[in-house]
Amino acid sequence: IFIQEVEEAGNFFAIRAGDSDQYYLNGNYIIQWNGEYEAGGTKFYYDRTGNMENLTSAGPTTEPVMIQ
């Protein structure tokens, strides 16, 4: 899984559970640092340099997640 921002925006990527309002990354007005975050039964790696972000994961997911 590879998700990359293509131009700067004032928003931040978030990872949320697919079946609830639980956030694993950047939810509920809390912005987190670069690092490794578990979501959907796998590990996601979040990198933010300036205003540019990307998410990567070797997958597979075992639970639904929403990328916002």
BAFIPA-921608 format. One record per atom (N, C-alpha, C, O): residue in one letter; residue number from 0; atom name; x, y, z. Coordinates in Angstrom, 3 decimals, always signed. Example, Ala and Ser with C-alpha at 12.3 -4.5 7.8 and 13.67 -1.06 7.14 Angstrom:
SEGU  aa    i  at        px        py        pz
SEGU   a    0   N   +13.190    -5.690    +7.800
SEGU   a    0  CA   +12.300    -4.500    +7.800
SEGU   a    0   C   +13.200    -3.300    +7.800
SEGU   a    0   O   +14.236    -3.319    +8.465
SEGU   s    1   N   +12.850    -2.250    +7.080
SEGU   s    1  CA   +13.670    -1.060    +7.140
SEGU   s    1   C   +12.900    +0.030    +7.870
SEGU   s    1   O   +13.409    +1.138    +8.039
This chain:
SEGU  aa    i  at        px        py        pz
SEGU   i    0   N    +0.865    -1.164    +0.000
SEGU   i    0  CA    +0.000    +0.000    +0.000
SEGU   i    0   C    +0.906    +1.220    +0.000
SEGU   i    0   O    +1.810    +1.327    +0.829
SEGU   f    1   N    +0.665    +2.140    -0.929
SEGU   f    1  CA    +1.453    +3.374    -0.992
SEGU   f    1   C    +0.508    +4.522    -1.327
SEGU   f    1   O    -0.120    +4.529    -2.386
SEGU   i    2   N    +0.412    +5.477    -0.433
SEGU   i    2  CA    -0.438    +6.653    -0.625
SEGU   i    2   C    +0.452    +7.866    -0.458
SEGU   i    2   O    +1.113    +8.028    +0.568
SEGU   q    3   N    +0.467    +8.721    -1.475
SEGU   q    3  CA    +1.351    +9.887    -1.454
SEGU   q    3   C    +0.571   +11.133    -1.843
SEGU   q    3   O    -0.189   +11.128    -2.812
SEGU   e    4   N    +0.764   +12.183    -1.087
SEGU   e    4  CA    +0.174   +13.479    -1.406
SEGU   e    4   C    +0.925   +14.051    -2.611
SEGU   e    4   O    +2.156   +14.029    -2.643
SEGU   v    5   N    +0.191   +14.561    -3.596
SEGU   v    5  CA    +0.844   +15.057    -4.808
SEGU   v    5   C    +1.040   +16.564    -4.810
SEGU   v    5   O    +1.835   +17.077    -5.597
SEGU   e    6   N    +0.338   +17.281    -3.951
SEGU   e    6  CA    +0.592   +18.714    -3.781
SEGU   e    6   C    +0.219   +19.108    -2.362
SEGU   e    6   O    -0.602   +18.454    -1.719
SEGU   e    7   N    +0.826   +20.175    -1.884
SEGU   e    7  CA    +0.607   +20.611    -0.510
SEGU   e    7   C    -0.847   +20.977    -0.272
SEGU   e    7   O    -1.511   +21.558    -1.130
SEGU   a    8   N    -1.328   +20.621    +0.921
SEGU   a    8  CA    -2.696   +20.943    +1.326
SEGU   a    8   C    -2.678   +21.277    +2.815
SEGU   a    8   O    -1.728   +20.944    +3.523
SEGU   g    9   N    -3.709   +21.920    +3.269
SEGU   g    9  CA    -3.811   +22.282    +4.678
SEGU   g    9   C    -4.385   +21.170    +5.535
SEGU   g    9   O    -4.633   +21.373    +6.724
SEGU   n   10   N    -4.602   +19.994    +4.953
SEGU   n   10  CA    -5.179   +18.861    +5.669
SEGU   n   10   C    -4.105   +17.819    +5.956
SEGU   n   10   O    -2.992   +17.892    +5.435
SEGU   f   11   N    -4.459   +16.853    +6.791
SEGU   f   11  CA    -3.545   +15.772    +7.140
SEGU   f   11   C    -4.216   +14.437    +6.869
SEGU   f   11   O    -5.425   +14.298    +7.059
SEGU   f   12   N    -3.434   +13.445    +6.423
SEGU   f   12  CA    -3.955   +12.088    +6.276
SEGU   f   12   C    -4.418   +11.594    +7.639
SEGU   f   12   O    -3.844   +11.947    +8.670
SEGU   a   13   N    -5.459   +10.775    +7.632
SEGU   a   13  CA    -5.917   +10.115    +8.852
SEGU   a   13   C    -6.261    +8.674    +8.502
SEGU   a   13   O    -6.694    +8.378    +7.389
SEGU   i   14   N    -6.062    +7.785    +9.466
SEGU   i   14  CA    -6.492    +6.398    +9.323
SEGU   i   14   C    -7.520    +6.145   +10.415
SEGU   i   14   O    -7.278    +6.390   +11.597
SEGU   r   15   N    -8.679    +5.647    +9.984
SEGU   r   15  CA    -9.783    +5.388   +10.910
SEGU   r   15   C   -10.256    +3.958   +10.714
SEGU   r   15   O   -10.159    +3.416    +9.613
SEGU   a   16   N   -10.761    +3.352   +11.763
SEGU   a   16  CA   -11.349    +2.017   +11.656
SEGU   a   16   C   -12.522    +2.073   +10.686
SEGU   a   16   O   -13.279    +3.043   +10.685
SEGU   g   17   N   -12.674    +1.056    +9.875
SEGU   g   17  CA   -13.746    +1.036    +8.884
SEGU   g   17   C   -15.126    +0.868    +9.471
SEGU   g   17   O   -16.118    +1.199    +8.822
SEGU   d   18   N   -15.213    +0.353   +10.702
SEGU   d   18  CA   -16.517    +0.069   +11.296
SEGU   d   18   C   -16.780    +0.840   +12.591
SEGU   d   18   O   -17.721    +0.523   +13.319
SEGU   s   19   N   -15.957    +1.846   +12.882
SEGU   s   19  CA   -16.178    +2.658   +14.085
SEGU   s   19   C   -15.531    +4.024   +13.891
SEGU   s   19   O   -14.960    +4.312   +12.839
SEGU   d   20   N   -15.628    +4.850   +14.910
SEGU   d   20  CA   -15.025    +6.185   +14.862
SEGU   d   20   C   -13.643    +6.215   +15.500
SEGU   d   20   O   -13.134    +7.293   +15.806
SEGU   q   21   N   -13.027    +5.058   +15.708
SEGU   q   21  CA   -11.690    +4.993   +16.307
SEGU   q   21   C   -10.642    +5.389   +15.279
SEGU   q   21   O   -10.598    +4.838   +14.179
SEGU   y   22   N    -9.798    +6.351   +15.648
SEGU   y   22  CA    -8.700    +6.787   +14.785
SEGU   y   22   C    -7.398    +6.142   +15.236
SEGU   y   22   O    -7.126    +6.018   +16.430
SEGU   y   23   N    -6.597    +5.734   +14.250
SEGU   y   23  CA    -5.274    +5.181   +14.512
SEGU   y   23   C    -4.182    +6.204   +14.204
SEGU   y   23   O    -3.061    +6.096   +14.700
SEGU   l   24   N    -4.519    +7.197   +13.383
SEGU   l   24  CA    -3.548    +8.221   +12.987
SEGU   l   24   C    -4.283    +9.528   +12.718
SEGU   l   24   O    -5.253    +9.553   +11.961
SEGU   n   25   N    -3.827   +10.606   +13.332
SEGU   n   25  CA    -4.288   +11.974   +13.039
SEGU   n   25   C    -5.798   +12.155   +13.113
SEGU   n   25   O    -6.394   +12.721   +12.197
SEGU   g   26   N    -6.412   +11.697   +14.162
SEGU   g   26  CA    -7.847   +11.891   +14.304
SEGU   g   26   C    -8.190   +12.750   +15.495
SEGU   g   26   O    -7.361   +12.984   +16.374
SEGU   n   27   N    -9.430   +13.218   +15.513
SEGU   n   27  CA    -9.951   +14.007   +16.630
SEGU   n   27   C    -9.071   +15.216   +16.948
SEGU   n   27   O    -8.810   +15.519   +18.112
SEGU   y   28   N    -8.622   +15.897   +15.901
SEGU   y   28  CA    -7.842   +17.135   +16.013
SEGU   y   28   C    -6.469   +16.940   +16.665
SEGU   y   28   O    -5.882   +17.894   +17.176
SEGU   i   29   N    -5.962   +15.715   +16.647
SEGU   i   29  CA    -4.623   +15.426   +17.161
SEGU   i   29   C    -3.749   +15.036   +15.980
SEGU   i   29   O    -4.042   +14.062   +15.288
SEGU   i   30   N    -2.678   +15.787   +15.743
SEGU   i   30  CA    -1.759   +15.517   +14.635
SEGU   i   30   C    -0.539   +14.804   +15.209
SEGU   i   30   O    +0.091   +15.284   +16.152
SEGU   q   31   N    -0.218   +13.657   +14.630
SEGU   q   31  CA    +0.862   +12.841   +15.162
SEGU   q   31   C    +2.138   +12.973   +14.344
SEGU   q   31   O    +2.128   +13.487   +13.225
SEGU   w   32   N    +3.236   +12.501   +14.924
SEGU   w   32  CA    +4.554   +12.577   +14.311
SEGU   w   32   C    +4.771   +11.441   +13.323
SEGU   w   32   O    +3.993   +10.489   +13.269
SEGU   n   33   N    +5.840   +11.556   +12.545
SEGU   n   33  CA    +6.265   +10.464   +11.670
SEGU   n   33   C    +6.442    +9.207   +12.512
SEGU   n   33   O    +6.860    +9.278   +13.667
SEGU   g   34   N    +6.122    +8.062   +11.927
SEGU   g   34  CA    +6.344    +6.829   +12.666
SEGU   g   34   C    +5.516    +5.681   +12.164
SEGU   g   34   O    +4.918    +5.730   +11.089
SEGU   e   35   N    +5.497    +4.640   +12.977
SEGU   e   35  CA    +4.817    +3.392   +12.661
SEGU   e   35   C    +3.520    +3.334   +13.462
SEGU   e   35   O    +3.521    +3.562   +14.671
SEGU   y   36   N    +2.413    +3.026   +12.784
SEGU   y   36  CA    +1.104    +2.973   +13.426
SEGU   y   36   C    +0.396    +1.696   +13.005
SEGU   y   36   O    +0.377    +1.356   +11.822
SEGU   e   37   N    -0.188    +0.984   +13.968
SEGU   e   37  CA    -0.925    -0.234   +13.660
SEGU   e   37   C    -2.378    +0.108   +13.384
SEGU   e   37   O    -3.015    +0.852   +14.129
SEGU   a   38   N    -2.889    -0.454   +12.289
SEGU   a   38  CA    -4.281    -0.244   +11.906
SEGU   a   38   C    -4.689    -1.353   +10.951
SEGU   a   38   O    -3.904    -1.752   +10.091
SEGU   g   39   N    -5.890    -1.844   +11.091
SEGU   g   39  CA    -6.399    -2.837   +10.157
SEGU   g   39   C    -5.637    -4.142   +10.160
SEGU   g   39   O    -5.654    -4.871    +9.169
SEGU   g   40   N    -4.967    -4.451   +11.259
SEGU   g   40  CA    -4.217    -5.687   +11.358
SEGU   g   40   C    -2.850    -5.656   +10.699
SEGU   g   40   O    -2.238    -6.706   +10.502
SEGU   t   41   N    -2.359    -4.476   +10.354
SEGU   t   41  CA    -1.033    -4.346    +9.755
SEGU   t   41   C    -0.368    -3.070   +10.255
SEGU   t   41   O    -0.982    -2.300   +10.993
SEGU   k   42   N    +0.858    -2.844    +9.866
SEGU   k   42  CA    +1.582    -1.633   +10.258
SEGU   k   42   C    +1.628    -0.661    +9.092
SEGU   k   42   O    +1.938    -1.038    +7.962
SEGU   f   43   N    +1.318    +0.586    +9.381
SEGU   f   43  CA    +1.439    +1.669    +8.415
SEGU   f   43   C    +2.596    +2.551    +8.855
SEGU   f   43   O    +2.795    +2.779   +10.048
SEGU   y   44   N    +3.350    +3.043    +7.894
SEGU   y   44  CA    +4.454    +3.963    +8.158
SEGU   y   44   C    +4.055    +5.329    +7.619
SEGU   y   44   O    +3.781    +5.483    +6.429
SEGU   y   45   N    +4.027    +6.312    +8.503
SEGU   y   45  CA    +3.587    +7.665    +8.174
SEGU   y   45   C    +4.801    +8.573    +8.130
SEGU   y   45   O    +5.619    +8.581    +9.050
SEGU   d   46   N    +4.911    +9.336    +7.053
SEGU   d   46  CA    +6.015   +10.282    +6.906
SEGU   d   46   C    +5.458   +11.620    +6.449
SEGU   d   46   O    +4.735   +11.698    +5.455
SEGU   r   47   N    +5.798   +12.671    +7.182
SEGU   r   47  CA    +5.382   +14.030    +6.821
SEGU   r   47   C    +6.636   +14.887    +6.805
SEGU   r   47   O    +7.319   +15.036    +7.819
SEGU   t   48   N    +6.927   +15.444    +5.645
SEGU   t   48  CA    +8.051   +16.362    +5.483
SEGU   t   48   C    +7.469   +17.694    +5.042
SEGU   t   48   O    +6.956   +17.811    +3.928
SEGU   g   49   N    +7.544   +18.699    +5.904
SEGU   g   49  CA    +6.874   +19.963    +5.606
SEGU   g   49   C    +5.373   +19.720    +5.568
SEGU   g   49   O    +4.796   +19.225    +6.536
SEGU   n   50   N    +4.744   +20.065    +4.456
SEGU   n   50  CA    +3.308   +19.833    +4.297
SEGU   n   50   C    +2.998   +18.637    +3.401
SEGU   n   50   O    +1.839   +18.424    +3.045
SEGU   m   51   N    +4.005   +17.860    +3.033
SEGU   m   51  CA    +3.806   +16.698    +2.168
SEGU   m   51   C    +3.820   +15.423    +3.013
SEGU   m   51   O    +4.666   +15.259    +3.893
SEGU   e   52   N    +2.868   +14.517    +2.734
SEGU   e   52  CA    +2.730   +13.301    +3.519
SEGU   e   52   C    +2.730   +12.072    +2.627
SEGU   e   52   O    +2.411   +12.151    +1.440
SEGU   n   53   N    +3.093   +10.927    +3.215
SEGU   n   53  CA    +2.842    +9.654    +2.556
SEGU   n   53   C    +2.643    +8.571    +3.601
SEGU   n   53   O    +3.147    +8.648    +4.721
SEGU   l   54   N    +1.888    +7.557    +3.191
SEGU   l   54  CA    +1.620    +6.382    +4.011
SEGU   l   54   C    +2.051    +5.159    +3.228
SEGU   l   54   O    +1.769    +5.055    +2.034
SEGU   t   55   N    +2.730    +4.236    +3.885
SEGU   t   55  CA    +3.092    +2.983    +3.235
SEGU   t   55   C    +2.803    +1.831    +4.185
SEGU   t   55   O    +2.822    +1.989    +5.406
SEGU   s   56   N    +2.535    +0.674    +3.602
SEGU   s   56  CA    +2.318    -0.535    +4.375
SEGU   s   56   C    +2.577    -1.732    +3.483
SEGU   s   56   O    +2.216    -1.726    +2.306
SEGU   a   57   N    +3.202    -2.758    +4.040
SEGU   a   57  CA    +3.395    -3.998    +3.292
SEGU   a   57   C    +2.091    -4.783    +3.216
SEGU   a   57   O    +1.943    -5.669    +2.374
SEGU   g   58   N    +1.110    -4.447    +4.127
SEGU   g   58  CA    -0.162    -5.138    +4.125
SEGU   g   58   C    +0.027    -6.609    +4.465
SEGU   g   58   O    +1.098    -6.990    +4.937
SEGU   p   59   N    -0.956    -7.425    +4.244
SEGU   p   59  CA    -2.315    -7.020    +3.893
SEGU   p   59   C    -3.079    -6.577    +5.139
SEGU   p   59   O    -2.680    -6.886    +6.262
SEGU   t   60   N    -4.160    -5.863    +4.939
SEGU   t   60  CA    -5.029    -5.530    +6.057
SEGU   t   60   C    -5.930    -6.729    +6.328
SEGU   t   60   O    -6.276    -7.477    +5.413
SEGU   t   61   N    -6.302    -6.903    +7.577
SEGU   t   61  CA    -7.219    -7.978    +7.952
SEGU   t   61   C    -8.536    -7.426    +8.471
SEGU   t   61   O    -9.461    -8.181    +8.771
SEGU   e   62   N    -8.616    -6.101    +8.576
SEGU   e   62  CA    -9.820    -5.403    +9.020
SEGU   e   62   C    -9.985    -4.174    +8.142
SEGU   e   62   O    -8.995    -3.626    +7.658
SEGU   p   63   N   -11.229    -3.729    +7.926
SEGU   p   63  CA   -11.428    -2.534    +7.099
SEGU   p   63   C   -10.875    -1.270    +7.764
SEGU   p   63   O   -11.014    -1.084    +8.973
SEGU   v   64   N   -10.252    -0.411    +6.968
SEGU   v   64  CA    -9.797    +0.900    +7.431
SEGU   v   64   C   -10.234    +1.949    +6.416
SEGU   v   64   O   -10.433    +1.655    +5.238
SEGU   m   65   N   -10.375    +3.165    +6.897
SEGU   m   65  CA   -10.700    +4.306    +6.038
SEGU   m   65   C    -9.508    +5.248    +6.065
SEGU   m   65   O    -9.013    +5.612    +7.132
SEGU   i   66   N    -9.052    +5.638    +4.879
SEGU   i   66  CA    -8.005    +6.651    +4.781
SEGU   i   66   C    -8.707    +7.957    +4.463
SEGU   i   66   O    -9.426    +8.050    +3.468
SEGU   q   67   N    -8.507    +8.957    +5.292
SEGU   q   67  CA    -9.192   +10.236    +5.102
SEGU   q   67   C    -8.182   +11.321    +4.857
SEGU   q   67   O    -8.553   +12.480    +4.672
